[in-house]
Amino acid sequence: MRAERLSHLSGTGLVLASFLGTIPGALFTSVGLARLLPLETETRFAVGFGLSFIIWVAAASVVWLSRSGLRALGWSALFALVGAVAGGYVP
């Protein structure tokens, strides 16, 4: 009974980490990439907004391959940290 319950929680954690945990990393990364573009502000915003969805889907697909919910959460946190560094939020 207990192993069955833990496997259910691990599956729930995997789904939540892959879909919700990768959103901050995708937003940070898209803002960082949009800042580097030598275009007008409106064009950079449009490109960054379009890239955020693509990066989020790619990150969720990669994190989904984790074996457990805890590892998926770790990958999501690492992706958010890398995105924050790329976005210039962390020196």
N, C-alpha and C positions, 0 to 999 in steps of 0.2 A: 504494500500500500504506500509506504513512504517513498520508495524508489519511483513509483508511478507518479506520485505528486511532485517530486523534484524534477522529473523529466518534463512534466507539464509546465512547471514554472520556468524551466530552462528554455522551452520552446516559446513561451510568452515573452521572456526577456530577449530572446533572439529577434523576434518580430519587432518589438518596441525599439530595440537598439538599432536595428537596421533601417527602419523607416523613420523614426523620430530622432534618433541620436545623430544621424548624419546631416540633418538640416543645418545646424550652426556651422559645421565645417564647409558645407557647400556655399553658404552665404558669405562666409569669410573669404573663401578662395575666389569666388566670383567678383567680390569687391576688390580684392587685391589684383586680380587680372585686369579688371576694368580701369583701375588707377594707372596702370602701365600703358594704356593705349593712348597714342598721340592724336586724339580726336576731340571733338567738342563734347561738352558735358552731357548733353541729351543723348548723343550717340553712344557714349561710354555707359550711360545708365541703361540704355536699351540692350546693349551687348552683355553687360553684366547681369541684367535680369534674365535674359535668354540663357546665358551660361549656367545660372544657378540651378535651373531645373535639370539640365543635362548632367551637371556634376553631381547633383543629388541622386539621380537615378543610377549613375555609375557607382557612386560610393555605396548606395544601399545594396546594389548587386554584389559588390565585393565583400561587404560586411556580412551579407546573408550566408556566405560560404563558411562562416565560423562554425565550430563544433558545439559551442555552448553560448548561452546568453551572456555569461560573464566575459568571455573572450570577445563577443560582438560588442559589448559595452566598452571594452578596452580599445578595440579598433576604432570605434566611433570617437572616443576621447582623443586618441592619437590623431585622427583625421581632423578633428576640430582644432587641435593645437597646431598642426601643420598649416591649416587654413588661416589661423590667427597670425601666425608668423608671416605667411605669404601676404596677408592683407595689411600687414604693418601695424597690427594692434599690440604685438609683443615685440619688444626690442631685441 
